[in-house]
Amino acid sequence: MDQETTSTATVLDPKATKRKYPEVRIIVLNDNFNTFEHVANCLVIIIPGMSEKRSWLLAVEVDREGSAEVWKGPLEQAELYHQQLVSKGLTMAPIEKI
C-alpha cells in the first residue's frame, strides 16, 4: 500500500507575529490621606529605575496638579505595578491606553 505524504506549511503574517503589548500609562491621583513621603517611597520601591529625586517630584506633581503619570510601557508590566501601588494604598486612575 502506498501512502501519500502531504505536508502543510504554516505561513505566519509578519505583522501578527511582531505585535507588541499595548502601551499604557500609570497615573497616581491626589487624595487626602497619603503623605508625600508615602507616595515617594512607594514609587521608589515599585517602579523600576525610579530615583528618589524623581519620586519626590512626582509626589509634588500629584499634590499640585491632582495627578501624575508615574510610568508608561507595556500593558503586562503596567498591570503588575498598578496592582502593587494599589496594595500600598495609593489612589490610582485606571490603567490608560496610549
N, CA and C of each residue as an Amber inpcrd file, in Angstrom:
protein
   294
   0.8290000  -1.1780000   0.0000000   0.0000000   0.0000000   0.0000000
   0.8760000   1.2460000   0.0000000   0.5800000   2.1050000  -0.9150000
   1.3110000   3.3580000  -0.9760000   0.5990000   4.3990000  -0.1230000
   1.3650000   5.0450000   0.6930000   0.7770000   6.1520000   1.4660000
   1.2900000   7.4500000   0.8860000   0.3730000   8.2940000   0.6390000
   0.7370000   9.5950000   0.0920000   1.0680000  10.5340000   1.2420000
   2.2230000  11.1340000   1.1810000   2.6050000  12.0540000   2.2480000
   2.2570000  13.4670000   1.8330000   1.5710000  14.1010000   2.7170000
   1.2400000  15.5020000   2.4600000   1.8150000  16.3200000   3.5970000
   2.2960000  17.4490000   3.2560000   2.7830000  18.3430000   4.3100000
   2.0800000  19.6710000   4.1570000   1.8080000  20.2330000   5.2730000
   1.1810000  21.5490000   5.2480000   2.1640000  22.5400000   5.8480000
   2.2990000  23.6290000   5.1990000   3.1840000  24.6740000   5.6930000
   2.3340000  25.7770000   6.3070000   2.7730000  26.2390000   7.4300000
   2.0720000  27.3410000   8.0830000   2.8140000  28.6270000   7.7490000
   2.0890000  29.5570000   7.2070000   2.6710000  30.8500000   6.8900000
   2.1500000  31.8530000   7.9000000   3.0810000  32.4700000   8.6080000
   2.6990000  33.4450000   9.6170000   2.7940000  34.8420000   9.0460000
   1.8260000  35.6220000   9.3730000   1.8200000  37.0190000   8.9520000
   2.8470000  37.7670000   9.8060000   3.8790000  38.3290000   9.1850000
   4.9120000  39.0180000   9.9740000   4.3620000  40.1190000  10.8680000
   3.3230000  40.7880000  10.4170000   2.7350000  41.8590000  11.2370000
   2.1090000  41.2760000  12.5000000   1.4870000  40.1130000  12.3740000
   0.8200000  39.4990000  13.5120000   1.8320000  38.9390000  14.5120000
   2.9640000  38.4600000  14.0370000   3.9290000  37.8520000  14.9470000
   4.7850000  38.8770000  15.6720000   4.8280000  40.0910000  15.2060000
   5.6460000  41.1160000  15.8380000   4.8320000  42.1090000  16.6460000
   3.6400000  41.7420000  17.0150000   2.8000000  42.6490000  17.8020000
   3.4070000  42.8780000  19.1670000   3.3440000  44.1070000  19.6110000
   3.7800000  44.4580000  20.9520000   2.5610000  44.5100000  21.8570000
   2.8320000  44.4490000  23.1420000   1.7500000  44.7090000  24.0790000
   1.3360000  46.1590000  23.8930000   0.0750000  46.4550000  24.1180000
  -0.3430000  47.8620000  24.0190000   0.4160000  48.7060000  25.0410000
   0.7610000  49.9100000  24.6460000   1.4140000  50.8450000  25.5680000
   0.3460000  51.5030000  26.4360000   0.6630000  51.6420000  27.7140000
  -0.2800000  52.2300000  28.6670000   0.4510000  53.1700000  29.6170000
  -0.3500000  53.9420000  30.3540000   0.1830000  54.8670000  31.3550000
  -0.3650000  54.4960000  32.7300000   0.4630000  54.6730000  33.7520000
   0.0280000  54.5100000  35.1420000  -0.0010000  55.9050000  35.7550000
  -1.1490000  56.2430000  36.3260000  -1.3440000  57.5850000  36.8800000
  -1.7600000  57.4830000  38.3460000  -1.0250000  58.1990000  39.1980000
  -1.3700000  58.2930000  40.6190000  -2.2250000  59.5430000  40.8040000
  -3.3020000  59.3940000  41.5770000  -4.2150000  60.5040000  41.8370000
  -3.9930000  61.0810000  43.2320000  -4.2920000  62.3480000  43.3930000
  -4.1980000  63.0050000  44.6910000  -5.3180000  62.5100000  45.5950000
  -5.0340000  62.4490000  46.8790000  -6.0550000  62.1170000  47.8670000
  -5.7240000  62.8580000  49.1560000  -6.5610000  62.7160000  50.1440000
  -6.3750000  63.4560000  51.4010000  -5.7110000  62.6380000  52.4990000
  -5.2170000  61.4520000  52.1860000  -4.6720000  60.6320000  53.2660000
  -3.2630000  60.1130000  53.0270000  -2.7650000  60.0400000  51.8100000
  -1.3900000  59.5990000  51.5800000  -0.4400000  60.7870000  51.6490000
   0.6570000  60.6210000  52.3850000   1.6450000  61.6900000  52.5190000
   2.5910000  61.6980000  51.3150000   3.2840000  62.8240000  51.1540000
   4.3110000  62.9140000  50.0990000   5.3110000  61.7720000  50.2730000
   5.7420000  61.5830000  51.5080000   6.7500000  60.5670000  51.8020000
   6.2650000  59.1660000  51.4170000   5.0160000  58.8670000  51.7500000
   4.4860000  57.5320000  51.4170000   4.4250000  57.3420000  49.9030000
   3.9250000  58.3290000  49.1780000   3.8360000  58.2350000  47.7090000
   5.2290000  58.0660000  47.1200000   6.1710000  58.9050000  47.5320000
   7.5370000  58.8430000  47.0040000   8.1870000  57.4930000  47.3100000
   8.0340000  57.0050000  48.5320000   8.6230000  55.7130000  48.9080000
   8.0340000  54.5660000  48.0930000   6.7320000  54.5840000  47.8860000
   6.0820000  53.5320000  47.0960000   6.6060000  53.5250000  45.6570000
   6.7650000  54.7050000  45.0870000   7.2510000  54.7960000  43.7080000
   8.6730000  54.2410000  43.5910000   9.5360000  54.5750000  44.5380000
  10.9190000  54.0860000  44.5140000  10.9560000  52.5670000  44.6400000
  10.1250000  52.0280000  45.5080000  10.1200000  50.5880000  45.7530000
   9.5390000  49.8120000  44.5710000   8.4870000  50.3270000  43.9530000
   7.7200000  49.5470000  42.9720000   8.1130000  49.8170000  41.5220000
   8.3750000  51.0440000  41.1700000   8.6530000  51.3850000  39.7690000
  10.1520000  51.2060000  39.4930000  10.5120000  50.2840000  38.5860000
  11.9320000  50.0480000  38.2940000  12.6250000  51.3160000  37.7770000
  13.8140000  51.5540000  38.2890000  14.6030000  52.6930000  37.8280000
  14.1770000  54.0400000  38.3830000  13.2100000  54.0470000  39.2890000
  12.7260000  55.3110000  39.8540000  13.7330000  55.8240000  40.8820000
  14.2010000  57.0490000  40.6920000  15.1240000  57.6540000  41.6490000
  14.3250000  58.3200000  42.7690000  15.0030000  58.5490000  43.8820000
  14.3400000  59.2470000  44.9890000  13.9350000  60.6550000  44.5740000
  14.8300000  61.3290000  43.8650000  14.5350000  62.7030000  43.4350000
  13.2950000  62.7350000  42.5450000  13.2510000  61.8380000  41.5580000
  12.1020000  61.7920000  40.6320000  10.8180000  61.4350000  41.3870000
  10.9070000  60.5190000  42.3360000   9.7030000  60.1250000  43.0890000
   9.1380000  61.2970000  43.8820000  10.0240000  62.1340000  44.4540000
   9.5580000  63.3050000  45.1930000   8.9540000  64.3350000  44.2580000
   9.5590000  64.5290000  43.0880000   8.9880000  65.4610000  42.1050000
   7.5920000  65.0010000  41.6790000   7.4270000  63.6980000  41.4940000
   6.1100000  63.1620000  41.1090000   5.1000000  63.3040000  42.2400000
   5.5360000  63.0910000  43.4790000   4.6350000  63.2560000  44.6310000
   4.1370000  64.7020000  44.7150000   5.0260000  65.6620000  44.4660000
   4.6410000  67.0770000  44.4630000   3.6740000  67.3450000  43.3080000
   3.9450000  66.7620000  42.1480000   3.0450000  66.9480000  40.9990000
   1.6510000  66.3960000  41.2890000   1.5920000  65.2410000  41.9330000
   0.2960000  64.6580000  42.3010000  -0.4700000  65.6440000  43.1720000
   0.2260000  66.2430000  44.1510000  -0.4290000  67.1840000  45.0620000
  -0.8750000  68.4570000  44.3430000  -0.0090000  69.0150000  43.5350000
  -0.3070000  70.3020000  42.8790000  -1.2860000  70.1740000  41.7140000
  -1.0940000  69.1460000  40.9000000  -1.8880000  69.0020000  39.6720000
  -3.0880000  68.0580000  39.8260000  -3.1000000  67.2790000  40.9020000
  -4.1930000  66.3250000  41.1040000  -3.8870000  64.9370000  40.5830000
  -2.8280000  64.8110000  39.7800000  -2.4240000  63.5010000  39.2620000
  -1.0380000  63.6240000  38.6310000  -0.3940000  62.4680000  38.4460000
   0.8930000  62.4450000  37.7530000   1.0660000  61.0830000  37.0920000
   1.5940000  61.1180000  35.8730000   1.9570000  59.8740000  35.1890000
   3.2790000  59.4140000  35.7920000   3.2620000  58.2270000  36.3840000
   4.4650000  57.7400000  37.0600000   5.2030000  56.6740000  36.2660000
   4.5700000  56.1240000  35.2570000   5.2160000  55.0920000  34.4320000
   4.4130000  54.9060000  33.1630000   5.1030000  54.5500000  32.0590000
   4.3990000  54.1220000  30.8600000   5.2100000  53.0440000  30.1880000
   4.4970000  52.1150000  29.5710000   5.1530000  50.9840000  28.9310000
   4.1470000  49.9000000  28.6100000   4.6120000  48.6520000  28.4540000
   3.7380000  47.5420000  28.0750000   2.6650000  47.2370000  29.1220000
   1.5130000  46.8360000  28.6420000   0.3530000  46.5630000  29.4990000
   0.6600000  45.5430000  30.5950000   1.3230000  44.4610000  30.2440000
   1.5510000  43.3930000  31.2130000   2.3190000  43.9010000  32.4360000
   3.3770000  44.6680000  32.2220000   4.1360000  45.2380000  33.3380000
   3.2970000  46.2590000  34.0980000   2.5510000  47.0630000  33.3680000
   1.7250000  48.1000000  33.9910000   0.7240000  47.4910000  34.9580000
   0.1470000  46.3640000  34.5780000  -0.8340000  45.7210000  35.4620000
  -0.1940000  45.3460000  36.7980000   1.0270000  44.8420000  36.7460000
   1.7280000  44.4720000  37.9740000   2.0160000  45.7010000  38.8300000
   2.6150000  46.7310000  38.2430000   2.9640000  47.9340000  39.0060000
   1.7120000  48.6110000  39.5680000   0.6640000  48.6720000  38.7670000
  -0.5970000  49.2870000  39.1970000  -1.1460000  48.5460000  40.4150000
  -1.1840000  47.2290000  40.3290000  -1.7010000  46.4060000  41.4320000
  -0.8630000  46.6130000  42.6990000   0.4490000  46.6890000  42.5530000
   1.3190000  46.8770000  43.7090000   1.1150000  48.2540000  44.3350000
   0.9420000  49.2850000  43.5240000   0.6990000  50.6300000  44.0570000
  -0.6430000  50.6930000  44.7750000  -1.6540000  50.0540000  44.2180000
  -2.9660000  49.9860000  44.8810000  -2.8320000  49.2760000  46.2280000
  -2.0630000  48.1850000  46.2570000  -1.9100000  47.4220000  47.5020000
  -1.2010000  48.2280000  48.5910000  -0.4500000  49.2570000  48.2050000
   0.2090000  50.1430000  49.1720000  -0.7040000  51.2860000  49.6060000
  -1.9270000  51.3180000  49.0580000  -2.9020000  52.3140000  49.4830000
  -2.9480000  53.5740000  48.6390000  -2.1920000  53.6200000  47.5320000
  -2.2440000  54.8170000  46.6860000  -3.5430000  54.8500000  45.9140000
  -4.0210000  56.0560000  45.6550000  -5.2300000  56.2440000  44.8590000
  -4.7960000  56.3030000  43.4010000  -5.3110000  55.3830000  42.6110000
  -4.8500000  55.2160000  41.2320000  -5.9700000  55.4450000  40.2350000
  -5.6070000  56.0410000  39.1050000  -6.5320000  56.0980000  37.9650000
  -6.5020000  54.7140000  37.3120000  -7.5570000  54.3690000  36.5720000
  -7.4970000  53.1100000  35.8110000  -6.3100000  53.1660000  34.8360000
  -5.7560000  52.0090000  34.5120000  -4.6750000  51.9570000  33.5250000
  -5.2060000  52.5400000  32.2390000  -4.4160000  53.4530000  31.6630000
  -4.8760000  54.2070000  30.4920000  -4.0520000  53.8390000  29.2590000
  -4.7430000  53.3530000  28.2240000  -4.0360000  53.0280000  26.9810000
  -3.6080000  54.3140000  26.2810000  -2.4340000  54.2600000  25.6740000
  -1.8990000  55.4270000  24.9690000  -2.3630000  55.3760000  23.5230000
